Amino acid sequence: MNVTSLIGISYGMTFLAYIPFTLIFLVTQWYGVKLYVLTDPEDCKRIQKRVSSWATHTTDNDKGYGYSIGYWYFVNIQITDNDYGDKYSVWMIATEASYRSLLNGKTDGENKGTSLLIPNAFDKTDIIIHERVGSLTNPWFKHRTIKINTMEPRPAQAVIIEKIKEWHAVNGHTVVYLHGPPGTGKSVIGILLANVYKCAYCNTLKPWQPGDNFGSLYADADPTPQSPLVVVFDEFDGPLQQIHAGISPHPKVLIQIANKTGWNQLLDEIHIGIYPNVILVLTSNKSPEFINSLDPSYIREGRVDLTFEL
């Protein structure tokens, strides 16, 4: 091989080095394969949740990241931390169907592990507890599963649970207010409901505190019509009085519900379907008259769907 040929090869290699490899995806689109780049935290977390059991790396709270491969996708999830929490980025080579499936889940409400190579780790007889842990700037939800085979609802509880199920089957989102004296079993209605649906349950979210956000829990639980998310705000009248007075803002961390507007906005968003497949249970020893004495908008019809005395 002469010098001229070597120089030509050298220039050719240099030229090729300046051509972005991503140009190949201009061609692969003709065959239905695209390169997707995501930075929205909620979208990234949703994809992370679906590939978490089949990823090259695992965080200390059992969340997968790094590389994952499945049916017609190859994905990389990167997590970096800063003073304001985790920052997510995802790039994915996938068919459009696989991308939509990972991002949005199956439309028939089946197993959330939409395109994975291995099955979902959770048994359908389990209740999945989502426990809020972490710090103000980096909250996350620890998952654990429980089976409740011996707890049976009392007759009065069973009536309430059945009415909640009937409402939820028609509407797909439900806010329930339970009131009555202490010791009547209001607080366990939520876990009894979760046991009926074998679904996600959380009673540790406090969106009136810095860092807690209903949307983050919703994305983490990823509820479906067959497996809703049951959230309990126990003894909510106490926080509601703080909200009514106005909670001072945190210098660095957002408080989702700091005043009347924040409370009403969350319940309105549930009512109009921004958070489908949610059952929010509000419990209190205080009567509706007490709550209405603060402001009748807090539990008015359209924000609270069902009210029961127990």
N, C-alpha and C positions, 0 to 999 in steps of 0.2 A: 504494500500500500504506500503510495507516494505522499509527499508532504502536503500537496494540494488537497488530496482526499481527506487527510487527517484534519486539516484546517476547516474543510467543509463540514465534516462530522462535528467538530467542536462548535462551529457557529450554529449548526442545526440543533445540537443539544442545548446550547445557550438560549436559542429562540424558544424551544419547547419548554424550558424552565420558566419562561415568563408567561406561558399560557396557563391560566387558572384551571385546575382540574375540574372545577365546578361546571366548566363549559360542557362537559359530557352530559349534564342533566338537561341541556337543550335538546339532546337527542333522545334521552331515555323517556322524556315526557310523551313522545309518540307511542311509547309502549306502556304508558300508564304509571311510570315510576318517577317520583319527584323528590327534590330535596326541600325539606321544611326546616325553618329556623324559628324557634319560639323563645320569647323572653317574658311573656306575661306570667307572673308568679302562679296564678291559679291554674292556668293551662298546664304549666310545667309540673305542678304538684299533682294534677290529675293524671298525667301520663306517668309520673314517678310512681304513683300508687298502683297503677295497673301493671307495671313491670317490676315492682319491688321484690317479688319473690324469685326473679330470674335475672339478676344483674351481677356485674363483676365485683361491685363494691357494696358495702352495707354500712350505714351510719350507726351510731350508738343507740339510736331509737328505732332500729330495725327497718330503716327505709333504704331502698336500693338506689344506687346511682352508678355512674360510669357507663359501661356498655351493656346493651341488651339486644337480643335477637329473637325474633318470633316469626309468625306466619306473615311473610311479605313485608317485613320492616326490619331495619337496623337502626338503633337509636343510641345516642350518647347524651347523658344527663350530667351537667356540671353544677356544683353548688359551691359558692364562695360566701364567706361571712364578712360582715362589717359591723359598724356600730349600730346599724338600724335593722339587723337581722340578716337572714340568708338571702342571697341573690341567686336566682336560678337561670339557667340557659339550657336549651335542648336543641339539638339538631337531629334530624331523622331522615333516612332514606326509606321511602315507603310508597306503596300504591295509595291512591286517594282513599280507597275503601278502608285500608288498614289504618291510615292516619285518622280518619273520621271515627273509626271504631275505638282507637286508643284515646282520642280526645273526648268523645261524647258517650262512649259505652254502647252496649247492645240496645237496640230499640225494643227488644222483647223482654227486657228486664231480667235476662239470665245472668249467669255468673259474671262478675265484673272483670275477671281475668280474660278480656275479650280475645286477644290473639296470642296468648302465651303458649309456650311449649310445655308448661307443666300446669296442673290444676290449681284452683284456688285452695289456699291453706285452711280457710275457715269452713267448718262443717255447717250445713244449713240448719242444724239444731242448736247452734250457738247464738247467744247474744254477744254482740261485739261492743265492749265498753270502750268509749273514747274518753280518756282522762287527760284533761288539760294540764300540761307540765311545761317546764322550760322557764325562760325569763320574760321580762316585760318586752324586750326587743326581739326575742327569738322564741315565741311560744310554739309548742307543737303538741300533738295528741298521741299519747301512748295507748296502744291497743292491747286488750286482753279479752279472752273469750270466757264466758261462763255458761253453764247449763243450769236451768232452774226446773227441776222435775217435781219438787215437793210443794212449792208454794202455790196454793190455790186461792183465787180471789174470794173474798167474802161475798155474800149475796148482793149487798149494796154496791160493792166494787164491780162485780160482774155486770150489773145493769149499766153502770157508767161506761165500762169498757165496750160493751156491745153497742151502745149509742155512739161512742166515738168511732168505732169501726164502721158503722153504717154511714155516718157523716163523711168520713174520710174516703170511703169507697166511691162516693158520688163526687166529691169535690177535689180530692187529691192533695189537700193541704188543710191543716186543722190547728186552731188555737183554742185551748181549753182552760177555763178558770175553775179551780176547785177550792171551795172555802168551807170552813167549819171549825169546830173546836179541836184542840190537840188530841192526838191519839186515835183518830178515826180512820187512818190509813190513806190519807191523801198523797203522801210522799211516795208510796210504793205503787201508785197507779201507773206511773211512767215505766217502771221496770216490768210490771205485769203486762203492759201493752207491748213492750219490746219482746217479752217472752212469747206473746201471741204471734207476732210477726217474725220472730227470730231475726232481729235487725240490729242496727246501730243504736246505741243509747249513750247519752251524755248528760250528767247533772253537775258538771264542774265548770262549764262555760259561764263567764260573768262579763258580758260585753259592756257593763258600766265601769269596768276596771281597765286601766291602760293595757293595751296589747291584745285583749281578747276581742275576737271578731267572729260574728256569726257566719260570715261567708267563708272564712278559713275552715271552720268546723264542717260546713256543708260540703266544701270541696274535698275534705279529707274523708268524710263518710260516703260521699257519692251515692246518695239514696236512689232507689228505683220504686216504681209502683208496688212491686212485690216485697220490697225490703226498704221501708221508709226509715227516716231518722227521727228518733224520739228524743226530744230535748226537754229537760225539766228545769224551770226556774223556781226553786223551792223557797217558800216564805218570801215571795217577791215583793211584798208590801214594804219591807225594810229598804231594799235598794230603790224602790219606786219613790219613796219619800225623799231619798237623796237626789234622785233624778229630778223630782219636782222642784226641789230647792236649787238645783243646778250644781253639777260637779265641776270643780275647777279643772281646767285643762292641764295635761302633763306637758312639761317643757319639750319633750322629745317624741313621745309616743301618743298616737291617736287613741282617743276614747270614743268608741262607736256610739254609745248611748250616754250622753252627758247631760241631756235635758229632755224636756217634753217632746221636742221635735224628733230627737233621735229615737225615743221609744216608739212614738207613733209611726215613724218611718219604717222601722223594722216590721211592725205588725202589718202595716199597709203592704209592704213588699211580699210578705208571706201570703196575704189575702189575694193579691193580684197575680200570684203565680211565679214571682221571681225565684222563690225557693219551693219548687214543687216537692211532693213526697216528704213533707215535714209534718210532724205532730209536736207542737209546742204546748207543754203542760205548765200552767202557772198555779202554784199552790199558796194558800194563805189562811191564817187564822182570822183574818179580817173579813168583814162582810162586804158585799158590793157597795153598800151605802158608804162605808168608810173610803173605799177607793174612789167613788164618785165625788166624795167631799173634797178630795184633792183636785180632781179635774175629771169631768164625765167623759172626756175623750179617751182616757186610758184603756177602758174596757168596753167601749161602746160597741154596738152591733156592727159587724163588718171588720172589726179588729179582733174581737173575741167571738168565736163562733158558737161555743157551747159553754154554759155555766151550770155547775152542779154544786149542791150543798151536800157535804158528807160528814 
